[in-house]
């Protein structure tokens, strides 16, 4: 089950020159991906927005693509991995989710974030199609430190942590079992906490 990206027609562009390989019955497919909005999290107060574009596709900057890989095994499982560094911004947001999704770039390109920087990001899925035997586990991990632009943190640094992993148990009647068979495996964040440096 591939990650469900923010559903706005977000322009994922696979960069030409994909690499294919075959090893011991497995087929490996690799490439690069550009995301104007790679992911959005909201805790009810803060929007966490991530992109491969340093300017979030607002002013014509070049993307710094992340890397993805799909390994198709002889059992039919498609192991998906995407990783890289994503540009991140945090916005204080008191509107509704519907308001944001109606025009996300009004906020992303029109309002000043209270923190920004670069985070490490990994998306993983051990069976994109959920057809192979065994449990299906998928999710994402984003973490790192951002620069506080608002003066909220005395140390000037904001630590961000997001770990969301889901699971469908073995022998589940997928997709008929949804949504009841889809369960959180690990669900932490999003959190943004001030870092206090010791001197």
Phi, psi and omega in degrees: 000109183289149179305144178266105181281163181309119192274084177225013188069063195273012173059069168274124180244118176277128185285135179303155180094036178297148180255133176239144178210159176226133182215119176050044177089350178264146177248129183248130180236125183231154176188187179241152182224139174252133179229118174292320166234112182277325184194150175225133173235149178217127180260012182098344178230324184240131171270129175253113186239135185231145183207158170272355178263128179302330181256012178059036176065029182261324189231021174085016177291157178279142177288151170247090190299150170266173185251141175231157179212135173238124176249115178264118185269167178300337178280353181097353178291140175247102179279121182249136176219129173229133182210159178161192176256131179245139172288138187230144173224144175244131180239135169288124187219122181247006178280196178258162177298322179296321178297317180296312183291338178295325179203076185297329184285345173298324177275311186298320182262346186250347182239150180279130176286159176267349174206149177204164180160209184233133179240157171277137183224138175222132169243139185219143173211122183278353176196091185304324184265353180054043181248342183278160178298155177096178181286151174253120180237132180210163177159197184212154177227124175230130180201165179144190182247138177245161177273128178282120180262352189255351185081012180293321184257125183298330179276352178079007184230138179242124177268128180246133176224129174220121174227110178232110177234136178240166182213141167246123187293162177301150176064017176288145179278075183276137005266002183301332184284346183293147359271357187297332183270353179272118185231147173293135173263311172222130181219099181231133176088183011284141175233144174228111184234145179289139177260129177252116182277136177273140179247000000 
